[in-house]
Amino acid sequence: MSQGRRPEQGIRSFVAVELPESMIPGIMEAQKGLTLQGVRMVKPELVHITLKFLGDVALAQLGAVKEALGRVRAEPFVARISGLGAFPCRSVRVIWLGAEGDFSPLHRGVDDALSPLGFPREKGFRPHATLGRVGRPNPETSAILSERMSQMRLELGEFTVDRFLLKKSTLTPGGPIYEDLAEYPL
């Protein structure tokens, strides 16, 4: 009896910029104002800016991904976390914190490094940090969230983006667990 080979399981991965710990109290305060049935908030210490979601990366390809990201060149820059928004506006699925700053060179460098490995380039990158997700979007929830967001003034401040990370995401019933796979200084 021959044993069939199971397909190789990939590592769910993404490239991100972490927010400083000093912003966690402000994140918690914003989430408190947006808590609503059907809205799942991201754990405040896990809120980050995703530069590129890679999906499942085969173990055999992980070394090449790490090596490619090590070739990304960008200068450190100052970013500001300010304001709230949602995707899409009419039927909110994602609530986000605005991220301002010159993320373009870093994002372009990540895209340039990974596209030869088969990762598609992203169009229309808008830096943001996901605050929460709506499980079942509906007009009522969207209207309540839009109203609450319009009344909130959020200014978490500035920080220097001087590194980015390759992270592993393990999905669990209690929310995702993130693990750093590699860190890249700018």
C-alpha positions as CSV (number, residue, x, y, z in Angstrom):
1,M,0.0,0.0,0.0
2,S,1.6,3.3,-1.1
3,Q,1.3,6.4,1.0
4,G,0.1,9.5,-0.8
5,R,2.2,12.6,-0.2
6,R,0.4,15.4,1.5
7,P,0.8,18.8,-0.1
8,E,3.3,21.0,1.7
9,Q,1.6,23.3,4.1
10,G,2.6,27.0,3.7
11,I,3.3,29.6,6.3
12,R,0.6,32.3,6.3
13,S,2.8,35.4,6.1
14,F,2.9,39.2,5.6
15,V,5.3,42.1,5.6
16,A,4.6,44.8,8.1
17,V,5.6,47.9,10.0
18,E,4.8,47.6,13.7
19,L,3.4,50.5,15.7
20,P,5.2,51.6,18.9
21,E,3.9,50.3,22.2
22,S,3.2,53.9,23.3
23,M,0.2,53.9,20.9
24,I,-1.6,51.0,22.5
25,P,-3.6,53.1,25.0
26,G,-4.9,55.3,22.1
27,I,-5.7,52.2,20.1
28,M,-7.7,50.8,23.0
29,E,-9.5,54.0,23.5
30,A,-10.5,54.2,19.8
31,Q,-11.7,50.6,19.9
32,K,-13.8,51.2,23.0
33,G,-15.7,53.9,21.1
34,L,-16.3,51.5,18.1
35,T,-17.3,48.4,20.0
36,L,-20.5,47.0,18.5
37,Q,-22.1,43.6,18.2
38,G,-20.6,41.8,15.1
39,V,-17.4,43.9,15.1
40,R,-14.2,42.0,16.0
41,M,-11.5,44.3,17.2
42,V,-7.8,43.4,16.6
43,K,-5.9,43.0,19.8
44,P,-4.3,46.4,20.4
45,E,-0.8,45.0,20.6
46,L,-1.2,43.3,17.2
47,V,-2.3,46.4,15.3
48,H,0.3,47.1,12.5
49,I,0.6,48.5,9.0
50,T,0.7,45.7,6.4
51,L,3.0,46.5,3.5
52,K,2.2,43.3,1.7
53,F,0.1,40.2,2.5
54,L,1.9,37.1,1.1
55,G,-0.7,34.4,1.9
56,D,0.6,30.9,2.3
57,V,4.4,30.8,1.5
58,A,5.8,27.3,0.9
59,L,8.5,26.3,3.4
60,A,10.8,25.7,0.4
61,Q,10.3,29.3,-0.7
62,L,10.7,31.0,2.7
63,G,14.4,31.3,2.5
64,A,14.2,33.1,-0.9
65,V,11.5,35.5,0.5
66,K,13.8,36.3,3.5
67,E,16.8,36.9,1.2
68,A,14.8,39.0,-1.3
69,L,13.4,41.2,1.6
70,G,17.0,41.7,2.8
71,R,17.8,43.5,-0.4
72,V,15.1,46.1,0.1
73,R,16.6,49.6,0.4
74,A,14.6,52.6,1.8
75,E,15.5,55.4,4.1
76,P,14.0,55.7,7.6
77,F,11.1,58.2,7.7
78,V,8.6,59.7,10.1
79,A,5.0,58.4,10.0
80,R,1.9,59.7,11.8
81,I,-1.1,57.6,12.9
82,S,-4.1,59.9,12.6
83,G,-7.8,59.6,11.9
84,L,-10.2,56.7,11.3
85,G,-11.7,55.3,8.2
86,A,-13.4,52.2,6.7
87,F,-13.4,49.9,3.7
88,P,-15.8,50.1,1.9
89,C,-17.8,53.0,3.1
90,R,-21.3,51.8,2.3
91,S,-21.0,48.4,3.7
92,V,-18.1,48.5,6.2
93,R,-15.9,45.4,6.4
94,V,-12.7,46.9,7.8
95,I,-12.2,49.8,10.3
96,W,-8.7,51.3,10.1
97,L,-6.4,53.9,11.5
98,G,-4.9,56.3,9.0
99,A,-1.1,56.1,8.4
100,E,0.6,59.2,7.0
101,G,4.2,59.3,5.8
102,D,6.3,58.4,2.8
103,F,5.6,54.7,2.7
104,S,5.9,54.6,-1.1
105,P,9.6,53.8,-1.4
106,L,9.4,51.0,1.2
107,H,6.2,49.5,-0.3
108,R,7.7,49.7,-3.8
109,G,10.9,48.1,-2.6
110,V,9.0,45.2,-1.0
111,D,6.9,44.8,-4.2
112,D,10.1,44.9,-6.4
113,A,11.9,42.4,-4.2
114,L,9.0,39.9,-4.2
115,S,7.5,40.1,-7.7
116,P,10.3,38.0,-9.2
117,L,9.3,35.2,-6.8
118,G,5.7,35.2,-8.1
119,F,4.0,37.5,-5.7
120,P,1.8,39.9,-7.6
121,R,2.4,43.6,-7.4
122,E,-0.2,45.6,-5.5
123,K,-2.1,48.5,-7.0
124,G,-3.4,51.4,-5.0
125,F,-1.5,50.8,-1.8
126,R,-3.0,52.9,1.0
127,P,-1.1,52.7,4.3
128,H,-3.4,51.9,7.2
129,A,-3.6,49.9,10.4
130,T,-6.6,47.6,10.7
131,L,-8.4,48.3,13.9
132,G,-11.4,45.9,13.5
133,R,-13.5,43.8,11.1
134,V,-17.2,43.5,10.7
135,G,-18.3,39.9,10.6
136,R,-21.5,40.4,8.6
137,P,-21.6,43.8,7.0
138,N,-25.0,45.4,6.9
139,P,-26.4,49.0,6.4
140,E,-27.4,49.4,10.1
141,T,-23.9,48.5,11.5
142,S,-22.2,50.6,8.8
143,A,-24.4,53.6,9.6
144,I,-23.6,53.3,13.4
145,L,-19.9,52.9,12.8
146,S,-19.8,55.8,10.3
147,E,-21.6,58.1,12.8
148,R,-19.3,57.1,15.7
149,M,-16.1,57.5,13.5
150,S,-17.3,61.0,12.4
151,Q,-17.5,62.1,16.0
152,M,-14.0,60.7,17.0
153,R,-10.9,62.8,16.7
154,L,-7.9,60.4,16.7
155,E,-4.3,61.5,16.8
156,L,-1.9,58.8,18.1
157,G,1.2,60.8,17.1
158,E,4.4,60.2,15.1
159,F,7.1,57.5,15.1
160,T,10.1,56.8,13.0
161,V,9.8,53.9,10.6
162,D,13.3,52.4,10.8
163,R,12.6,48.7,10.2
164,F,10.0,46.3,8.8
165,L,9.3,42.7,9.5
166,L,8.3,39.4,7.9
167,K,5.7,37.9,10.1
168,K,3.9,34.6,10.4
169,S,0.2,34.6,11.1
170,T,-1.5,31.6,12.7
171,L,-5.3,31.8,12.8
172,T,-7.0,30.6,16.0
173,P,-10.5,30.8,17.3
174,G,-9.2,33.4,19.8
175,G,-7.7,35.6,17.0
176,P,-4.5,35.5,15.1
177,I,-1.1,34.8,16.7
178,Y,1.8,36.7,15.1
179,E,5.4,35.6,15.1
180,D,8.4,37.5,13.7
181,L,10.2,35.5,11.1
182,A,12.8,38.2,10.2
183,E,13.5,41.9,10.9
184,Y,15.0,44.3,8.4
185,P,16.5,47.6,9.5
186,L,16.2,50.6,7.1
